[in-house]
Amino acid sequence: MNQWTTEEEAARLAARFEGISQAAFARDHQVPGGASMVSQHIKGRRPMNLAAATAYAAGFGVSLAEISPRLAAEVEATKALQRQSRSHEVDLDNHPDLERIRRVTLRLEAGVNGFAVQSEENDGMPIFFRSDWLRQRGYKPYQLVAIKVMGHSMEPTLYPDDMVVINTADSEPKDGKVFAVNYEGQAVIKRLVRDGGTWWLSSDNPDQRRYPRKECASSACLIVGQVIHKQSEQI
C-alpha cells in the first residue's frame, strides 16, 4: 500500500469534493469538526484523523485506503496486534491444569436429593480450581457447584452476593461445618451443630433473636452438600 504525503491526501480529497457542498457533506455524514474541518483537510492544513477519514470513506462509498492509505495501514497494524494478543490469551475452559466450576441456581424439589441445579445465564466470571488441588482433596469437578449467598444470616462468615462452592457428594452432617440445605423448600446456607442428640441449623450472625437456630430433621431438612470454598469481595 503506497503511502501518501499530507499534501497528496489533501489533493485527492479535494478532487472528490469537486461539485459537492462541503457543508452538506459534513452535516449528512457527520464529519467531526464540520465544514471548517473539511476545508482544512482539503487545503492540507491539518492531517485527517481516523474518525474523519472513516466519515469520508462512508460518504463517498469507498474504502478507507482510498481516502488515506496511512490511516488504513495504522488500522491494519492495530488489528494485527490484537490478533497476536488474543493468540497468547489463556483459554481457561480448555486449560489442562484447570477445572471450571458451574455457577448455578438451586431448584428445590421433592425427592431423594431434594434439589436440582440450573445453570445461571450471564453469570459473569466462572470459578476455576487447579486440577491438582481438587485431586488432592478428593473432589470431583462434576459434583461441585457454585451458588450466590443470599441474606445476612451467616455474617460475618458470609455476606450477600458472596459465592460459595458446594460439594454435592458430601451430604453427611458434620458438627460445626457449613452446608447448603433444602429447608422446608428454601435454599439456605447454615452451620450444622449437634446438640442433645439433634442436628440444628445455626446462623453465624450474632443476632440470634432474628436468626434463631432451627432443628434439622426428617424430610423438611435435606442437605445439598458441604461448602468447601468461598469467594468474597468483603475484606
Residue pairs with C-beta under 8 A, 6 or more apart in sequence:
1 65
1 69
1 72
1 73
2 69
3 69
3 70
3 73
4 12
4 68
4 69
4 70
6 44
6 47
7 44
9 41
9 44
9 47
9 48
9 67
9 68
9 70
10 41
10 42
10 43
10 44
11 44
12 67
13 41
13 42
13 48
13 56
13 67
14 42
14 43
16 56
16 60
17 25
17 38
17 42
22 35
22 38
22 39
22 42
23 34
23 35
25 31
25 38
25 59
26 33
26 34
26 35
26 37
26 38
27 34
27 35
28 59
29 55
29 56
29 58
29 59
30 55
31 37
31 38
31 52
31 55
31 56
31 59
32 49
32 51
32 52
32 55
33 40
33 52
37 46
37 52
40 46
41 47
41 48
41 52
48 56
48 67
48 68
48 71
49 71
50 71
50 74
50 75
53 64
53 67
53 68
53 71
54 64
56 67
57 63
57 64
57 66
57 67
60 66
60 67
63 72
64 71
64 72
64 75
65 72
92 98
92 100
92 126
92 128
93 100
95 128
96 131
97 130
97 131
97 132
98 128
98 129
98 130
98 131
99 128
99 129
99 130
99 131
99 134
99 141
100 126
100 127
100 128
100 141
101 126
101 127
101 128
101 129
101 141
101 144
101 145
101 146
101 165
102 117
102 119
102 126
102 144
102 145
102 146
103 119
103 120
103 123
103 124
103 126
103 127
103 145
103 146
103 147
103 148
103 163
104 117
104 118
104 119
104 120
104 145
104 146
104 147
105 117
105 118
105 119
105 120
105 147
106 115
106 116
106 117
106 147
106 180
106 182
106 187
106 224
107 115
107 116
107 117
107 118
108 114
108 115
108 182
108 185
108 186
108 187
109 115
109 116
113 222
113 224
114 182
114 219
114 222
114 224
115 182
115 187
115 222
115 224
117 145
126 146
127 146
127 163
127 165
127 229
127 231
129 139
129 141
129 229
134 140
134 141
134 144
137 228
139 167
139 169
139 228
140 169
143 167
143 168
143 169
143 225
144 165
144 166
144 167
144 168
144 228
145 165
145 166
145 168
145 225
146 163
146 164
146 165
146 166
146 231
147 163
147 164
147 166
147 180
147 187
148 161
148 162
148 163
149 158
149 159
149 160
149 161
149 162
149 163
149 164
149 189
150 160
150 187
151 160
152 159
152 160
152 205
153 188
153 189
153 190
153 203
153 204
153 205
153 211
154 178
154 189
154 190
154 191
154 203
154 204
154 205
155 204
155 205
156 204
156 205
157 178
157 191
157 204
158 164
158 178
158 189
158 204
158 230
158 232
159 232
159 234
161 233
162 230
162 231
162 232
162 233
162 234
163 230
163 231
163 232
164 178
164 180
164 189
164 227
164 229
164 230
164 231
165 227
165 228
165 229
165 230
165 231
166 180
166 224
166 225
166 226
166 227
166 228
167 225
167 226
167 228
168 224
168 225
169 225
170 225
170 226
170 228
171 179
171 223
171 224
171 225
171 226
172 223
173 179
173 192
173 194
173 199
173 216
173 223
174 192
174 226
175 192
175 193
175 194
176 191
176 192
176 193
177 191
177 192
177 226
177 227
178 189
178 190
178 191
178 192
178 226
178 227
179 189
179 190
179 191
179 192
179 223
179 224
179 225
179 226
179 227
180 187
180 188
180 189
180 223
180 224
180 225
180 226
180 227
181 187
181 188
181 189
181 190
181 201
181 216
181 221
181 222
181 223
181 224
182 221
182 222
182 223
182 224
183 190
183 201
183 214
183 216
183 220
183 221
183 222
184 220
184 221
187 224
188 201
189 227
190 201
190 202
190 203
191 201
191 202
191 203
191 204
192 199
192 200
192 201
192 202
192 216
192 223
193 199
193 200
193 201
193 202
193 213
194 200
198 215
198 216
198 217
199 215
199 216
199 217
199 221
200 213
200 214
200 215
200 216
201 213
201 214
201 215
201 216
201 221
202 213
203 211
203 212
203 213
205 211
215 221
216 223
